[in-house]
Amino acid sequence: MSTLSGTKIKDTYSGLLKTTDNAALSGTFKAVTDGAGNNSGLELNTTYARATNGILFGSDTAAANALDDYEEGSWAPTISSGTHTYTTRTGEYVKIGKLVILKGTLYLSSRGASGGELGIGGLPFASAGTPSSSFNFTSQYGAASLLGSTVLPTGASAENTICYLRRAESTAVTYTVDSLAASGGVVFTIIYTA
């Protein structure tokens, strides 16, 4: 077995991928370079690999197609305007690139008065500015529907960090917060672009 005592890897094995400091991986991310010291855009530690510029699949070479973001987390949805008594405000999200998929549950024991436009607030990421999104809902299991019989959204518009409920795919056809039931729950999914 041969050794490299006194010899740098880059001098002996040009093109070999290595960490910048030639040391073993640890809990700290280390850049991976080729034997000539050129950064590969890949960082490693003992648990994860991280691509600093995103991941391309197959034979794709276009930077615009790189998957450069993935995140999971929780968020606390709200009604967009007014003061309300919440019993439950829970939500989860997944963000893949620019696409955000939210799941949420809202239960109000008392809705406050507000003539403001009806929307779900507190979105975890600001929308991309294009006022369109998808909103699907069901009534809260075992509870009266917060949406009642008068709020039947057929469209939604994510604007900044609020998803406004629409009667149609138009920003001119809206609901007010006062059109909600006095109490009740709703389980919903929102899909939008951040």
C-alpha positions as CSV (number, residue, x, y, z in Angstrom):
1,M,0.0,0.0,0.0
2,S,1.4,3.4,-1.0
3,T,1.1,6.6,1.1
4,L,1.1,10.2,0.2
5,S,3.4,11.3,3.0
6,G,4.7,14.8,2.3
7,T,2.7,15.1,-0.9
8,K,-0.5,17.2,-1.5
9,I,-3.4,15.3,-3.1
10,K,-3.8,18.0,-5.7
11,D,-0.2,17.5,-6.9
12,T,-0.6,13.7,-7.2
13,Y,-4.2,13.1,-8.3
14,S,-5.4,16.0,-10.5
15,G,-9.2,15.8,-11.0
16,L,-9.8,14.0,-7.8
17,L,-12.7,15.5,-5.8
18,K,-11.7,16.5,-2.3
19,T,-12.7,19.0,0.5
20,T,-10.9,22.3,0.5
21,D,-8.9,21.5,3.6
22,N,-8.1,17.8,2.8
23,A,-9.7,16.9,6.2
24,A,-12.3,14.3,7.0
25,L,-16.0,15.3,6.9
26,S,-17.5,16.5,10.1
27,G,-20.8,18.2,11.1
28,T,-19.7,21.5,9.4
29,F,-20.3,21.8,5.6
30,K,-17.1,21.7,3.5
31,A,-16.8,22.8,-0.1
32,V,-15.8,20.1,-2.6
33,T,-13.2,21.0,-5.1
34,D,-11.4,19.3,-7.9
35,G,-7.7,18.5,-7.5
36,A,-6.8,21.8,-9.0
37,G,-8.7,23.8,-6.3
38,N,-11.8,24.7,-8.5
39,N,-15.0,24.9,-6.4
40,S,-17.6,22.4,-7.6
41,G,-20.7,24.1,-6.1
42,L,-21.2,21.1,-3.8
43,E,-20.8,21.1,-0.1
44,L,-20.8,18.0,2.2
45,N,-20.9,17.2,5.8
46,T,-21.4,13.8,7.5
47,T,-25.2,14.0,7.1
48,Y,-26.1,16.1,4.1
49,A,-25.0,17.2,0.7
50,R,-25.9,20.8,-0.4
51,A,-25.7,22.2,-3.9
52,T,-25.0,25.9,-3.6
53,N,-26.5,26.7,-7.1
54,G,-29.4,24.2,-7.1
55,I,-29.8,20.7,-8.7
56,L,-30.3,20.0,-12.4
57,F,-31.8,16.7,-13.5
58,G,-30.9,14.5,-16.4
59,S,-29.0,16.2,-19.2
60,D,-30.5,19.7,-18.4
61,T,-27.9,22.5,-18.3
62,A,-30.2,25.6,-18.0
63,A,-29.6,27.4,-14.7
64,A,-33.3,28.6,-14.9
65,N,-34.4,24.9,-14.5
66,A,-32.3,24.3,-11.3
67,L,-34.2,23.2,-8.3
68,D,-32.8,25.7,-5.9
69,D,-35.2,25.6,-2.9
70,Y,-37.0,23.0,-0.8
71,E,-38.5,23.7,2.6
72,E,-41.0,22.2,5.0
73,G,-42.5,24.0,8.0
74,S,-45.5,25.1,10.0
75,W,-47.4,28.4,9.9
76,A,-50.3,30.0,11.8
77,P,-53.1,31.1,9.4
78,T,-55.4,34.1,10.3
79,I,-58.5,35.8,8.9
80,S,-57.2,38.7,6.8
81,S,-58.9,41.5,8.8
82,G,-60.9,42.0,12.0
83,T,-60.4,40.8,15.6
84,H,-61.5,37.2,16.1
85,T,-61.3,34.6,18.9
86,Y,-59.4,31.6,17.5
87,T,-59.7,28.2,19.0
88,T,-57.4,26.6,16.4
89,R,-54.8,28.1,14.0
90,T,-52.6,25.4,12.5
91,G,-50.9,24.9,9.2
92,E,-48.1,23.1,7.4
93,Y,-46.3,24.0,4.2
94,V,-44.0,22.6,1.6
95,K,-42.1,24.9,-0.8
96,I,-40.5,23.3,-3.9
97,G,-38.7,25.9,-6.0
98,K,-41.3,28.7,-6.4
99,L,-44.4,26.5,-5.7
100,V,-45.9,26.7,-2.2
101,I,-48.4,24.2,-1.0
102,L,-50.2,25.1,2.3
103,K,-52.5,23.0,4.4
104,G,-54.4,24.8,7.2
105,T,-57.1,24.6,9.8
106,L,-58.9,27.6,11.3
107,Y,-61.6,27.4,14.0
108,L,-63.2,30.5,15.4
109,S,-65.3,30.5,18.5
110,S,-66.3,34.1,17.7
111,R,-65.9,36.1,14.5
112,G,-65.4,39.8,15.0
113,A,-67.1,42.3,12.7
114,S,-65.2,43.5,9.6
115,G,-66.2,44.8,6.2
116,G,-62.7,44.1,5.0
117,E,-62.1,41.7,2.1
118,L,-62.1,38.1,3.1
119,G,-58.8,36.2,2.9
120,I,-56.5,33.8,4.7
121,G,-53.6,35.7,6.1
122,G,-50.1,34.9,7.4
123,L,-48.9,33.0,4.3
124,P,-45.4,31.9,5.1
125,F,-44.0,33.4,1.8
126,A,-45.0,36.5,-0.1
127,S,-46.6,35.7,-3.4
128,A,-44.7,36.2,-6.7
129,G,-47.0,39.1,-7.6
130,T,-49.2,37.3,-10.0
131,P,-52.6,37.4,-8.3
132,S,-53.7,33.7,-8.8
133,S,-53.7,30.7,-6.7
134,S,-55.8,27.7,-5.8
135,F,-58.0,27.4,-2.7
136,N,-59.8,24.1,-1.7
137,F,-61.7,23.7,1.5
138,T,-63.9,21.4,3.6
139,S,-65.8,22.2,6.7
140,Q,-64.1,21.5,10.1
141,Y,-64.9,17.9,11.1
142,G,-67.5,17.8,13.9
143,A,-68.1,21.6,13.7
144,A,-70.2,24.0,11.7
145,S,-68.6,25.4,8.6
146,L,-66.9,28.8,9.1
147,L,-67.7,29.5,5.4
148,G,-71.4,29.0,6.0
149,S,-73.7,28.7,3.0
150,T,-72.9,32.1,1.5
151,V,-69.1,31.8,1.0
152,L,-68.5,29.5,-1.9
153,P,-65.1,30.5,-3.4
154,T,-64.5,29.5,-7.0
155,G,-61.2,31.4,-7.2
156,A,-58.5,32.7,-5.0
157,S,-55.8,35.4,-5.3
158,A,-52.5,35.2,-3.4
159,E,-51.3,38.8,-2.9
160,N,-48.3,39.4,-0.8
161,T,-49.0,37.2,2.3
162,I,-52.8,37.0,2.0
163,C,-54.9,34.6,-0.1
164,Y,-58.1,36.4,-0.9
165,L,-61.2,34.3,-1.6
166,R,-63.0,35.2,-4.8
167,R,-66.4,34.4,-6.3
168,A,-64.7,34.0,-9.6
169,E,-61.2,34.3,-11.1
170,S,-61.4,38.1,-10.8
171,T,-60.1,40.5,-8.3
172,A,-63.4,42.5,-8.6
173,V,-65.7,39.8,-7.3
174,T,-64.9,39.4,-3.5
175,Y,-66.3,38.4,-0.2
176,T,-66.1,40.4,3.1
177,V,-65.1,39.0,6.4
178,D,-68.7,39.7,7.7
179,S,-69.9,37.0,5.2
180,L,-68.4,34.3,7.4
181,A,-70.5,32.4,9.9
182,A,-70.3,33.8,13.5
183,S,-68.3,30.7,14.5
184,G,-67.1,27.5,13.0
185,G,-64.1,25.9,11.3
186,V,-62.6,25.3,7.9
187,V,-59.8,23.0,6.7
188,F,-58.2,24.2,3.5
189,T,-55.4,23.8,1.0
190,I,-53.8,26.8,-0.8
191,I,-51.4,26.4,-3.7
192,Y,-49.5,29.5,-5.0
193,T,-46.3,30.8,-6.5
194,A,-43.8,32.7,-4.3
